[in-house]
Amino acid sequence: MTTNTNDVQQTIYSELGYKSMPFPYTTPATLEAYAALVGVSAPNPKTARVLELGATYGGNIISQALFNPDATFVGIELSQEQVEKGNEVIANAGLTNVSLIQSDIASIGSEIGTFDYIIAHGLYSWVDDGVKDALLRLIDEHLVEDGIAYVSYNTYPGWHTMEEVRQLMMFSNRDKAQFNHKEKVLHGKTIGSIVGSQILKYDNLKERNSKFLGALRSVMQKNEYYVGHDHLEPNNDPVYFYQFNDHLGAHNLAYLCDADLTLSMVRSFDADIADTLDKLALNDHVAQEQYLDFMLDTTFRKSIICKAKHAESVTYDMGNPELVNSVPMRTIINNFTYTILFNEEALSMFENDIVRDTFQSIIKDGGQFNMIEALAIVKAANDAAKGDDASLEAAVNALYVAMAEHIVRGGLRFLKHPHPKAYYMEGQSFVPARFTKFVKALVESGTDIMYGATSENEAVENLSDEDLMFMEILNKPKAKSTIVNAIKKNIFGGAQAGQAKNQTAMAEAFYAELTKRMETLGYLENKIK
C-alpha cells in the first residue's frame, strides 16, 4: 500500500467520523466453536493470545478483553491517532490485557510473537495485492499450529453489481477535488438517487436494471462511513471465493468454513441444489461453495481458516440431514452450550410436538441449555404422553435434526466456552468494578470513537451516564429498597416531598429496566453464599 493511499484512507477515517465496531462472529469463543463444528480442535479462548489486524480504535477487542481477563489481546492499526485514542480508553478503563500498536502490516516482525487467534475483519479487500500477500504471510508466520484465523472480504459475483454503484459514485466525484470525503459521499448519494429515480420512471429500464437498483438502494441506506469506505476508497478489490482459497494455499493456510454457515453447509439447501453441486464438483468442496456463490450472487464472506494440515479432517456433514443422527455428528452437537435466538412465535416450524414443547420450555427458562438438559426434557415429555421407545427415538432424532438445522441457519448460538449468564437476584447480584471502570472510560471519552459490547460482543450503541450511575450504585449486592432510594437521590436530589410517590414509581421503573439491561450486557455477577 503506497503512502499516498494510506493518507487517503486515514483522511476518510477522520472526515467521516469512523466509529469502531465489535463483531460477534470474530470472538475466539465463536471461532473455536465453528472449528469444532467441522471437526477441528482449537486453543482455549479463555486463555488465548489474540491478534487483530486493522483494529482501528480497538472497538472489536477491548470489550472482548473486558469479558476475558485471562486472555491477551493485541491490535495492530496503521493510524497513530486511532491507536492513541484507543489506548487512552484502555488506560482509563484500567485494562491490562489489551493494547494497540501502530504499525503497517508489512512491517510486523517476529518480536510480536505468536497467537492462538488472528482476526482481520474488513481489511483483505481494501488493500492492494502486496498488502494482501503480507496479511496472509503474517497469519502463516504468527498463528500457532492449532490456531484459528478469520478473514472477511468482498466477493464476486455479487460485487460486480455493487461495482457499478461504486463506479457511479466515483464518476460523480471525478471533478470534485475541492470536496472533502464526507461531501463526496453526500454528493455521490445525491447523484445516485437522481440516476435511480430516472430509471424507475421507465418500466423497461426498471426491469433491465433491477439488480443495479437493488444495489443502489442498499448503498443509499448505508451510513456515510460505509459508503466512503466501500465506494470511494482507492482500493476495493473483491475476489472470487476460489481465488481467496488459492491465495490461502500459497501461504500454508486452508479454509474451514464461513461464519455464515449456509455458505459452507451446501447440503443444507434443498436436495435439488445439493445434487446439482455434486454433479458439478463431486468431492471438491471449495468448487461447490464457489458454484453456490454464483447461485446466491454472494457479495461478502467471513472465512474461518487454519494451518493447512489441520484442514484434512474437516467435515461438512452437519449440513446433511441424512447424517445428522450419526454418532460423529451427535457427538459434535453434544459438545456445545446453546442459546436460542428465535422466539416463541417461531415454534410452529417444528413438526414434532415433543421437540416444539422442548424448545418452548427452554425459552421460558431463559433460552440457554445443553443437550443433556434438552434430552431430559424430551424424555420427560415422552413419558408424560405415555409414549414408547419408538416415539422417544423419533423425538430424539427430530431434536438432533432441528439442532443441526438451526445451528446452520443461525437460530442457535453454540459455544464450547460460553460466558456465564447471570440473572439479577436481589441481594446477590452486583456489577464488578472492571465493568464500571470501562463504562466510565467510554462515557467520558470514548462514545464518539467506539461502541460498547455485550458478553457475546454484540454492539451496544447507547451506553450512558444513567448506565454508569446505576452500575456505581450496584457495586455490591443490595436490597431493592436501598437501590431505589439511591436512584431517587441521584435523579431527583432535593425535590419536594409531595412528589415522593411519583419519584418512587419512576425510580422503581428505572430499577426494573436497568437490572434487565445489566443482564443483557453481561455485566452482572452473583455473590455465592
JODA-V301939 format. One line per field, one symbol per residue. phi: phi as a letter, one per 20 degrees, with the letter a starting at -180 (. if undefined). psi: psi as a letter, one per 20 degrees, with the letter a starting at -180 (. if undefined). Layout:
BEGIN
phi: ???
psi: ???
END
This chain:
BEGIN
phi: .fgffgffffffgffemfcfdecfedfgfffgfffffdndecffffcfecdddmflenfedfffffecfeecccddbffffffffffffgffemeddbbdceaegfefdfffndcfccdcemcgfdcffffgfffffffffdefgdfccccdafceegfffffffgffffffdfddffeefffffffffffgfffffffffcffffffdfffffffffffeefffgfffedcfgdbcfcfgffffffggfcmcbedaefefffeefeffffffgffffffbfmcfgffffffgffelfdbccedcbfgfeefefcdffedgfdfefgfffffffedddcfdddffefffefffffgffffffgfeondacfgffffffffffffelfdffffffffgfffffffgeffenececbecffgedefcgncebdggffffffffffebcfedbefbffemefcecfbgfgfgffffefbgbfgfffffffgffedldffffegffffffffffgffffffffffneecdfef
psi: pqhgggggghgggghjlpppqqohjiqhhghgghghhjjpqrqohhjqppppplicijhhighghgimiirpppppphohghgghghgggghikpijqqpppqqhiipaiiiarqhpppnpkggijrrhghgghghgggghiprhkrprppqqqqqihigghhggghgghghjhklhiqrhghhghgghggghggghggiipghhgghkggghgggggghiqrhggghghiiqhpomqrqghgghghghikkrqpgrqhnhhhhmhiiarhggghghhhhmpjnhghghghhhghilpiqqnpprrqhhiihjpqkihjohiihjqggghgghiiqpqppirrhhihiiphpgggghghgggghjiiprrhggghhggghggghjkrahghgggggghghgggggiggjjipppqhmqppopqpppihqroqhhgghghghghhjiiiiqqaqrhjkppohlprhgggghhhglirpqqghggghhggghgiclrqhijgghgggghhggggghghghgghkiqqppp.
END
